[in-house]
Amino acid sequence: MTWTTTRLKFLAAVPIRNGIGEAGTQDDPSWPRYIRTTDIAGPRTLRDDMFASLPPEIAAEAPVTYNDLLMSAAGSVGKTILYVADGPACYAGYLVRFRAKADVDPRFVAYWTETPLFLDQIEVGKVRSTIDNFSAGKYQNLRLSVPSLAVQSLIADYLDVETARIDALVEKKRRLVDLVNLRFRSLVMRLIFKDTSRQWVSLSRLCHCLPGFAFSSDDFVTDQQGGVRLLRGANVSPGSLRWDEVVYLPRGKITNRHQPYALEEGDIVLGMDRPLIGTGMRVASVTIADLPALLVQRVARLRANELSTNEFLGFLLQSDAFAAYFTPITTGVSVPHISEEQILAFRVPFLSHDEQSQVVQQLAVAKGRHAAATKALNRQIVLVGEHRQALITAAVAGELDIPGVAA
């Protein structure tokens, strides 16, 4: 079987180029969807919790059609999606579009972008500055080896079946994680909210709330360079902080106005933009490993006053009651978010310090079991994901024995 090493641009039916430089503040569902890097949920899926659109006359400048491959050129460079959704769409300036020639199976190229054969070239060639970037010209010159169209399609067909099986297994594992989380949140509800005869007070009676300061892309860098981490909404997950996408404020830009936004161990933080992820609120406790860090816009910091403790607040805000409270009143259009006023207006049962302490002790034990179970399940998800990538890499490199594909 003969494979040809070529450049990506020679497989494209039209030039590989960037999209439209619009802000994406409109969300008319009758207009073509405006796809941005942040809209990409997976190799073939778009997020359903955010949506932007552009008028048809503007969208026509950078249309996306079925089986177009979009690749991120800035920020999360190398992030890709094969567009297989229904309906018209267009794409943003931080993305580039690859449209396959008639003798190229776009699925084969899309699978290639999920492997080190693609990602290693991105890592070597990306420009690290305020935001990592990888130009359309660099995408055009990426090298890959391809067999005939018939073999590409056989490999893609095989991977469609096998990755679907793997993805179904991953989805089952994720549902188990959701069930473990549900069990824990149910315990929180029973221990804190079961006694309806208690006095109820607004959350403002128990804590102080501080939203983060506004910043722009000109303020931060992606390399540490002696800077301090900025805690953004993207870093807040249900129950923990994640730092896989980190930006920093250079120490030379830090002034006295930033001091109130310095986080401390034990602070409770809440993601205010898109506050609901799956079945959990984006609430987490700051640990010593998360410091130093500064609080920025769309994240709120809560600190208990003398009537409560941060530990109790953390459990309180992870409850289904808190999630249900915000679901119908989330504000915002393109980027839904909640406000400081809404947070502090949430009404909760008033527990004494002793009662809070008892609740915290019981939930701390349950949280330990919960953490162990979710850690094991998440580790299984990671291992299955590694197997998935290894399978795809072997297939698109011609190193896997696939029925119908000659060696």
C-alpha positions in Angstrom: 0.0 0.0 0.0 1.4 3.4 -1.0 1.2 6.4 1.2 2.1 9.9 0.1 3.7 12.5 2.3 2.3 15.9 1.5 1.3 19.3 3.0 -2.2 20.0 4.3 -2.7 22.8 1.7 -2.4 20.3 -1.1 -5.3 18.4 0.2 -7.6 21.5 0.5 -10.2 22.4 -2.1 -10.0 26.1 -1.1 -7.3 28.0 0.7 -6.9 27.4 4.4 -7.7 30.8 6.0 -8.9 32.6 9.1 -12.6 33.5 9.6 -14.5 36.6 10.6 -13.3 39.1 13.2 -16.6 39.8 14.8 -17.3 40.0 18.6 -20.1 37.4 18.6 -22.5 39.4 20.7 -25.7 38.4 18.8 -27.7 35.3 19.2 -30.5 35.3 16.7 -31.3 31.5 16.1 -32.5 32.2 12.6 -29.0 33.4 11.6 -26.0 31.1 10.8 -24.3 30.0 13.9 -21.0 31.8 14.6 -18.4 29.2 15.7 -15.6 30.3 18.0 -12.9 28.3 19.7 -14.8 28.4 22.9 -17.8 26.8 21.3 -15.9 23.6 20.5 -16.8 20.8 22.9 -15.2 17.9 21.2 -13.8 16.6 17.9 -17.3 16.6 16.3 -19.5 18.4 18.8 -20.3 22.0 19.7 -21.2 23.2 23.1 -24.9 23.6 23.7 -24.6 26.0 26.6 -23.4 28.9 24.5 -24.5 30.3 21.1 -23.7 33.2 18.9 -24.8 34.0 15.4 -24.2 36.5 12.6 -26.4 38.1 9.9 -26.4 35.9 6.7 -24.7 38.6 4.7 -21.7 38.7 7.1 -21.7 34.9 7.7 -21.3 34.5 3.9 -17.8 35.8 4.2 -16.6 32.7 6.0 -19.2 29.9 5.6 -18.9 26.5 7.2 -20.4 23.5 5.4 -20.8 19.8 6.4 -17.5 18.1 6.9 -15.4 21.3 7.0 -12.6 21.0 9.6 -12.1 24.0 11.9 -8.8 24.4 13.7 -7.9 26.9 16.4 -5.2 29.4 15.5 -5.0 31.3 18.8 -5.3 30.4 22.5 -6.1 26.7 22.5 -4.1 26.2 19.3 -4.6 22.8 17.8 -8.1 22.4 19.1 -10.3 21.1 16.2 -13.8 20.1 15.2 -15.2 18.4 12.1 -18.5 20.2 11.5 -21.2 17.6 11.1 -24.1 19.6 12.5 -27.2 20.6 10.6 -27.8 24.2 9.7 -25.7 27.0 8.3 -22.7 28.3 10.1 -19.7 30.6 9.9 -16.4 30.7 11.8 -14.4 33.3 13.8 -11.0 34.8 13.1 -9.2 32.8 15.7 -10.1 29.6 13.7 -9.0 28.4 10.3 -11.0 26.3 7.9 -9.9 23.2 6.0 -12.2 22.0 3.2 -11.2 18.7 1.7 -10.7 18.1 -2.0 -12.8 15.5 -3.7 -10.1 12.8 -3.4 -9.6 13.4 0.3 -11.9 12.0 3.1 -12.2 14.8 5.6 -12.8 12.3 8.4 -9.3 10.9 7.8 -7.8 14.3 8.2 -10.0 15.1 11.2 -8.8 11.9 12.9 -5.2 12.8 12.1 -5.7 16.1 14.0 -6.4 14.1 17.2 -3.0 12.5 17.2 0.6 13.5 18.1 1.3 13.4 14.3 -0.5 16.7 14.2 -0.2 18.0 17.8 3.6 17.7 17.9 3.9 19.9 14.9 1.6 22.4 16.5 3.6 22.4 19.7 6.9 23.0 17.8 5.5 25.7 15.5 3.2 27.8 17.7 4.2 31.3 18.7 4.1 32.0 22.4 3.2 35.6 23.2 0.3 37.1 25.0 -1.9 34.4 23.5 -0.4 31.3 21.8 -1.0 31.5 18.1 -0.5 29.3 15.0 -1.1 31.1 11.7 -3.1 29.9 8.7 0.1 29.8 6.8 1.6 27.3 9.3 -1.5 25.1 9.1 -1.2 25.1 5.3 2.3 23.6 5.6 1.7 20.9 8.1 2.9 17.6 6.8 1.0 14.3 6.8 1.0 11.0 5.0 -2.1 9.9 3.2 -3.1 6.7 1.3 -5.6 6.6 -1.5 -9.2 7.9 -1.0 -10.5 4.4 -0.8 -8.1 3.5 2.0 -8.7 6.8 3.8 -12.4 6.0 3.8 -11.9 2.4 5.1 -9.7 3.7 7.9 -12.3 6.5 8.8 -15.1 3.9 8.7 -13.2 1.7 11.1 -12.4 4.5 13.4 -16.0 5.8 13.3 -17.1 2.4 14.7 -14.3 1.9 17.2 -14.3 5.4 18.6 -18.1 5.3 18.9 -17.7 2.2 21.2 -15.0 3.9 23.2 -17.0 7.2 23.5 -20.0 5.2 24.7 -17.8 3.6 27.4 -16.5 7.0 28.4 -20.1 8.3 28.6 -21.1 5.5 30.9 -18.1 6.3 33.2 -19.2 10.0 33.2 -22.7 9.0 34.1 -21.3 7.1 37.0 -19.4 10.2 38.1 -22.7 12.1 37.8 -24.5 9.5 40.0 -21.7 9.7 42.6 -22.0 13.5 42.6 -25.8 13.3 42.9 -25.5 11.0 45.9 -23.2 13.5 47.6 -25.4 16.5 46.8 -28.4 14.6 48.1 -26.7 14.2 51.4 -25.9 17.9 51.5 -29.6 18.6 50.9 -30.7 16.2 53.7 -28.3 17.6 56.3 -28.7 21.3 55.6 -32.2 21.8 54.1 -34.3 19.0 55.7 -35.6 21.0 58.6 -38.1 23.5 57.1 -39.0 24.9 60.5 -35.7 26.8 60.9 -35.3 30.5 60.5 -34.3 31.3 56.9 -32.0 34.2 56.1 -30.3 35.6 53.0 -26.8 34.4 52.2 -25.6 38.0 52.8 -26.1 37.3 56.6 -23.4 34.6 56.5 -20.7 35.9 54.2 -19.1 38.6 52.1 -19.1 38.4 48.3 -16.5 40.0 46.0 -16.7 39.7 42.2 -13.3 39.8 40.4 -11.8 42.8 38.6 -12.2 43.4 34.9 -9.3 42.7 32.6 -8.5 42.5 28.9 -6.2 40.3 26.8 -3.6 43.2 26.9 -3.2 42.7 30.7 -2.1 39.1 30.9 0.5 36.7 29.5 0.5 32.9 29.1 4.1 32.4 30.3 4.6 32.9 34.0 7.5 35.4 33.7 7.3 36.2 37.4 3.6 36.9 37.2 0.7 35.9 39.4 -2.0 33.5 38.2 -5.4 34.9 37.4 -8.4 32.8 38.5 -10.9 32.9 35.6 -14.3 31.2 35.2 -12.6 28.6 33.0 -10.5 27.5 36.0 -13.5 26.8 38.3 -15.0 23.3 38.2 -17.5 21.7 40.5 -15.5 20.9 43.7 -12.0 21.9 42.5 -9.9 24.4 40.6 -8.2 23.4 37.4 -5.1 25.2 36.0 -4.7 23.5 32.6 -5.3 26.9 30.9 -3.4 29.4 32.9 -2.8 33.2 32.3 -0.7 35.5 34.5 -0.7 39.1 35.4 2.9 40.4 35.2 4.2 41.6 38.6 5.0 44.9 36.9 1.3 45.5 36.3 0.2 44.7 39.8 -0.8 47.7 41.8 -2.5 48.4 45.1 -5.9 48.2 43.4 -5.3 44.4 42.9 -4.7 43.7 46.6 -8.4 43.2 47.6 -8.6 40.5 44.9 -5.8 38.3 46.3 -7.1 34.9 47.2 -6.5 33.1 50.4 -6.5 29.5 51.4 -10.1 28.4 52.3 -11.8 31.1 50.1 -14.9 29.8 48.3 -15.0 30.8 44.6 -18.0 30.5 42.3 -17.9 30.7 38.5 -20.5 33.4 37.5 -20.5 32.8 33.8 -22.2 29.6 32.7 -22.5 28.7 36.4 -24.1 25.2 35.7 -21.9 22.4 34.3 -23.7 19.1 34.0 -25.3 18.5 37.4 -23.0 20.6 39.6 -22.4 24.2 40.4 -19.0 25.6 39.6 -18.0 26.1 43.3 -14.6 25.2 44.8 -12.5 25.9 47.8 -9.1 27.5 47.3 -6.2 25.4 48.6 -2.6 26.4 49.3 -1.6 24.8 46.0 -3.8 27.3 44.2 -1.9 30.3 45.6 -0.8 33.0 44.8 -3.7 33.9 42.5 -5.9 37.0 41.8 -9.6 37.0 41.3 -10.9 38.3 37.9 -14.2 39.0 36.3 -17.0 36.4 36.2 -15.8 34.7 39.3 -17.0 35.6 42.8 -15.1 35.1 46.1 -17.1 34.3 49.2 -15.7 34.6 52.8 -17.7 33.6 55.8 -18.3 36.2 58.5 -18.6 35.5 62.3 -21.9 33.7 61.8 -20.5 30.9 59.6 -17.4 29.2 58.3 -15.9 28.8 54.8 -16.3 25.0 55.1 -20.0 25.3 55.7 -20.4 27.8 52.9 -18.6 25.5 50.5 -21.0 22.6 51.1 -24.0 25.0 51.1 -23.2 26.3 47.6 -22.7 22.8 46.2 -26.3 22.0 47.0 -29.1 21.3 44.5 -31.1 24.1 46.2 -28.4 26.6 45.2 -28.3 25.3 41.6 -32.1 25.3 41.3 -32.2 28.9 42.7 -30.1 30.2 39.8 -31.4 28.2 36.9 -34.5 30.3 36.2 -32.9 33.7 36.9 -29.5 33.4 35.2 -28.9 36.7 33.4 -27.0 37.5 30.2 -27.5 36.6 26.6 -24.4 35.5 24.6 -22.6 34.6 27.9 -25.2 33.8 30.6 -24.0 34.9 34.0 -25.2 35.5 37.5 -24.8 38.6 39.6 -23.4 39.4 43.1 -26.9 40.5 44.1 -28.4 37.2 43.1 -25.8 35.3 45.0 -26.3 37.2 48.3 -30.1 37.1 48.0 -30.2 33.3 48.1 -32.1 32.2 51.2 -30.8 29.5 53.4 -31.7 27.9 56.8 -29.9 29.4 59.7 -27.8 26.9 61.7 -25.8 27.6 64.8 -22.0 27.2 64.9 -22.4 23.8 66.6 -24.9 22.6 64.1 -22.8 23.8 61.2 -19.8 22.0 62.7 -21.7 18.7 62.9 -22.9 19.1 59.3 -19.3 19.8 58.1 -17.9 16.8 60.0 -20.4 14.4 58.4 -20.0 15.9 54.9 -16.2 15.9 55.2 -16.3 12.1 55.7 -18.7 11.6 52.9 -16.6 13.9 50.6 -13.6 11.7 51.2 -15.5 8.7 50.0 -16.9 10.7 47.1 -13.5 12.0 46.1 -12.0 8.5 46.1 -14.8 7.2 43.9 -14.7 10.0 41.4 -10.9 9.9 41.3 -11.0 6.2 40.3 -13.7 6.8 37.7 -11.9 9.8 36.2 -8.6 7.8 36.0 -10.5 5.1 34.1 -11.8 7.8 31.7 -8.2 9.1 31.2 -6.9 5.6 30.4 -9.7 5.0 28.0 -9.0 8.3 26.3 -5.3 7.4 26.0 -6.3 4.1 24.4 -8.6 6.0 22.0 -5.8 8.3 20.9 -3.3 5.4 20.5 -5.8 3.6 18.3 -6.4 6.6 16.1 -2.7 7.3 15.8 -1.9 3.7 14.7 -4.8 3.7 12.2 -3.9 7.0 10.5 -0.2 6.1 10.5 -0.9 2.8 8.7 0.3 0.8 11.6 -2.9 -1.0 12.4 -4.3 -4.1 10.7 -7.7 -2.9 9.5 -10.0 -5.2 7.6 -9.9 -4.4 3.9 -6.8 -2.3 4.1 -3.7 -4.0 2.6 -0.5 -3.9 4.5 
